[in-house]
Amino acid sequence: MPDTPIRLLIADDQALVRGALTTLLNLEPDIEVVAQASTGAEALSAVEQLNGHVDVIVMDIEMPVMDGITASAQLLKRWPHLGILMVTTFGRPGYLQRCMAAGARGFMVKDSPVDELTKNVRIVAAGGKVIDPELAIESLSVGSNPLTEREIEALRVSADGGTIADIARTLGISQGTTRNHISMAMIKTSARTRADAVRIATEQGWL
């Protein structure tokens, strides 16, 4: 066993997944799971408590309180040495683009074989990058996210339902501006309704 095993943090909101990954990865002679987190916020706290002494984070995307992409961006601002490997159920092109923009070094889907996960953890720990090739090709064919940050915010709030007035109140902007953001989002997603725009943007991984 190496003198200094890869120090790993696993962040996933499903306890069974965290436990299974911890058990499997701890079987590897060169990997040690030093912490677990169920939200992006908990991942931040865990790295803080470990004084940044983490090599790789296996990070889920869809988690409560703070999603994995937001957490990754915040973590890397303070600890740029971290190697973040995004592992998600949904292989959406927009997710890949957002993860790479946040600074993640890897992206893979959860139904990948365990030996592929361990191989990718080692690659990321060594400073390399790993991306599912099929998803990379699909991401290039789809193109970049056409939505602005404000349009994304408007659609996210729209997903919870409510009137234009409700959305405007939540965002702290006028109803007219809110309508403009949603209208532009519908045009860019070729959606016929607000709900359809939310669905399309979600399926692409833009929200």
Steps between C-alpha positions, in 0.01 A plus 500: 500500500635848414629716786246768414171361368261719303285685754143489376175675594168362376209745463161348415156559650414129493631324811504159331709631211745672736534188711546268203761725337685540829514123553610426144760776473650425841581152368753659266851502653581851376169672585367614838153653546559768763154664504144482370243772428131495409486855355733741327502712816610200707780436252625855556490451876675164479791637296522793743519262798774304324692823433486431128684169537290325235627386162182404315129560551250265339215749465136441412326783312140497621511550877285708737611827665788545253547305177828342404586750226460801730695323773782412259541860386515623862739225609744565216511873574650422839675169433600497131702182549183290546421248230124484456341204324132556428290184514135537404194295411420733210750524214377835373719704263427823689614338824833409341552855375412653837720256691801573282436874531494461879844339486421130538759263355267212426143409413343154497159340546408284798430186300867475403692195628674534838842433347446798269426718803817394679703553182354849458565588865867419444515702178341804664730465803798509265375824345341350190151543359239238417180553302255247364583508124141450380376780722782725382394449137135562588596814690679638195202425276255671736711812539542728798225617732322789324328626816623795705535475878181703549307280257623193685391650833157582359450146373616348827245702692238421233552130567335549840187640336346834588406808304725751329447721804618220729810439289578872482467531878735209557759640260461857623434640153201652321228290339586646160863396531392158621278455194790601276735245657247220472404596144865498393551164668201359314634631170849357561363158599236501222238443769129572461436551871690599812472145635634363173799735521574374851476138381727551201761695697496236774544215252797680348655551843490879475313553829 
